[in-house]
Amino acid sequence: MGGLVIILPFLSIMIGVYFITLGLWELREGINKSQYLKYMFTGLFLILVLSPLIGLIGNFLNFRFD
């Protein structure tokens, strides 16, 4: 279970970067601006909110890196 808490923030960051890239591609296409906003906010949420939250939960459950 400890390894999962270590991998989940990295996975969340990678998926967030993917959504941001999709959002930038959608902005480049210029067809659907609301889709751009959905992708960007989803990616930013995954990177800025979910990743630290998973790290805090791991700290509260006393998972250590040693």
Backbone bond lengths (Angstrom), bond angles and torsions (degrees), N, CA, C in turn:
res aa  C-N    CA-C-N  psi(-1)  N-CA   C-N-CA  omega(-1)  CA-C   N-CA-C  phi
1 M - - - 1.459 - - 1.519 111.12 -
2 G 1.348 117.24 -31.63 1.458 120.43 -179.62 1.515 112.31 -64.44
3 G 1.329 117.19 -37.47 1.451 120.78 178.96 1.512 112.65 -65.84
4 L 1.317 116.64 -33.39 1.460 120.98 179.32 1.522 111.09 -66.20
5 V 1.332 116.63 -38.56 1.467 120.31 179.24 1.523 110.13 -67.74
6 I 1.316 117.63 -27.65 1.458 120.61 178.14 1.529 110.36 -78.10
7 I 1.309 118.11 -36.54 1.465 122.03 -175.87 1.532 112.24 -79.91
8 L 1.311 118.52 -33.27 1.465 121.02 -175.30 1.528 114.36 -59.18
9 P 1.351 120.55 -43.21 1.474 117.42 177.17 1.528 113.10 -62.10
10 F 1.336 117.73 -39.32 1.461 120.13 178.42 1.521 111.08 -65.45
11 L 1.301 116.93 -40.12 1.452 121.51 177.53 1.529 110.89 -63.92
12 S 1.325 116.20 -40.99 1.456 121.21 178.19 1.528 110.77 -63.23
13 I 1.322 117.42 -41.29 1.463 120.87 178.54 1.524 110.80 -65.31
14 M 1.322 117.37 -42.19 1.461 120.39 -179.55 1.526 111.75 -64.86
15 I 1.313 116.82 -41.36 1.470 120.13 178.15 1.530 109.89 -68.29
16 G 1.339 117.23 -37.33 1.463 120.78 176.92 1.514 112.28 -62.97
17 V 1.328 117.60 -41.51 1.466 120.88 177.03 1.524 110.24 -64.52
18 Y 1.320 116.59 -37.50 1.466 120.35 177.14 1.533 110.83 -61.86
19 F 1.335 117.24 -44.74 1.462 119.84 179.68 1.525 111.42 -66.26
20 I 1.327 117.82 -37.53 1.460 119.95 177.51 1.526 110.23 -64.98
21 T 1.326 116.71 -39.91 1.460 120.10 176.89 1.526 111.18 -63.48
22 L 1.322 116.96 -41.97 1.468 119.55 175.47 1.528 111.39 -61.24
23 G 1.329 116.33 -39.63 1.459 119.85 178.67 1.512 112.20 -64.38
24 L 1.331 116.74 -42.08 1.461 119.55 178.07 1.527 111.26 -66.19
25 W 1.318 116.77 -36.11 1.462 119.76 176.84 1.529 110.55 -65.97
26 E 1.321 115.65 -39.83 1.470 119.71 178.52 1.525 110.28 -65.13
27 L 1.328 116.91 -37.11 1.462 120.07 177.71 1.527 110.35 -67.18
28 R 1.331 116.60 -36.91 1.459 120.85 177.99 1.519 110.92 -65.11
29 E 1.331 116.19 -40.28 1.461 120.17 177.61 1.533 110.21 -65.97
30 G 1.338 116.61 -39.64 1.455 121.08 176.15 1.509 115.27 75.55
31 I 1.321 117.82 17.77 1.467 120.43 -176.22 1.525 111.40 -88.94
32 N 1.339 117.09 -47.91 1.458 120.93 -172.20 1.530 109.70 -129.36
33 K 1.319 116.97 99.64 1.468 120.82 -177.18 1.527 112.41 -72.17
34 S 1.321 117.85 -30.34 1.465 119.08 178.79 1.527 110.85 -68.76
35 Q 1.323 117.07 -33.35 1.463 120.37 175.83 1.523 110.10 -65.81
36 Y 1.336 116.60 -37.91 1.465 121.37 175.57 1.526 110.82 -58.27
37 L 1.318 116.82 -46.75 1.464 120.34 -179.96 1.524 111.96 -63.82
38 K 1.311 117.60 -39.70 1.464 120.81 178.50 1.519 111.18 -62.49
39 Y 1.329 116.72 -46.30 1.464 120.44 -179.81 1.526 111.44 -64.23
40 M 1.334 116.36 -44.59 1.464 119.34 -177.05 1.525 111.38 -66.08
41 F 1.313 117.84 -46.50 1.461 119.51 -178.45 1.525 111.71 -68.79
42 T 1.315 117.83 -33.40 1.460 119.79 175.24 1.515 110.65 -65.23
43 G 1.327 116.66 -46.00 1.463 120.31 178.41 1.515 112.83 -63.00
44 L 1.317 117.03 -43.43 1.462 120.20 179.09 1.521 111.60 -66.56
45 F 1.324 117.45 -37.24 1.462 120.36 176.46 1.526 110.83 -62.24
46 L 1.333 115.98 -44.99 1.462 119.41 -179.80 1.525 111.87 -62.72
47 I 1.328 116.65 -38.79 1.462 119.84 -177.08 1.523 111.76 -79.73
48 L 1.316 117.60 -47.57 1.466 120.95 -170.63 1.520 114.87 -89.09
49 V 1.326 118.35 -22.91 1.465 120.26 -176.30 1.530 111.98 -113.16
50 L 1.313 116.71 -52.73 1.456 119.66 -172.08 1.528 113.00 -70.17
51 S 1.333 117.38 -40.50 1.465 119.57 -178.88 1.537 112.63 -62.04
52 P 1.337 119.20 -50.17 1.474 117.67 176.36 1.525 113.13 -64.42
53 L 1.332 116.96 -32.80 1.454 120.19 179.07 1.523 111.26 -64.51
54 I 1.317 117.31 -41.69 1.464 120.77 177.23 1.523 110.08 -64.40
55 G 1.344 116.45 -39.38 1.464 119.99 176.81 1.517 111.97 -62.75
56 L 1.326 117.70 -40.97 1.468 120.80 177.97 1.519 111.66 -65.75
57 I 1.309 116.58 -40.90 1.464 119.97 177.84 1.521 109.98 -62.00
58 G 1.337 116.59 -40.57 1.460 120.37 176.48 1.515 112.03 -62.01
59 N 1.339 116.98 -37.84 1.464 120.04 177.38 1.525 111.48 -68.23
60 F 1.314 116.72 -39.77 1.464 119.49 -179.83 1.523 111.99 -68.21
61 L 1.330 117.19 -28.41 1.457 120.53 178.68 1.526 112.10 -88.39
62 N 1.340 116.51 7.56 1.461 124.60 176.45 1.516 114.37 62.13
63 F 1.325 117.23 38.31 1.458 120.08 170.85 1.511 108.02 -84.80
64 R 1.285 117.32 130.02 1.471 122.72 -177.12 1.523 108.97 -117.65
65 F 1.327 115.26 159.42 1.452 121.06 178.49 1.531 112.32 -86.72
66 D 1.374 120.15 -9.49 1.466 120.69 -177.43 1.473 113.81 -87.99
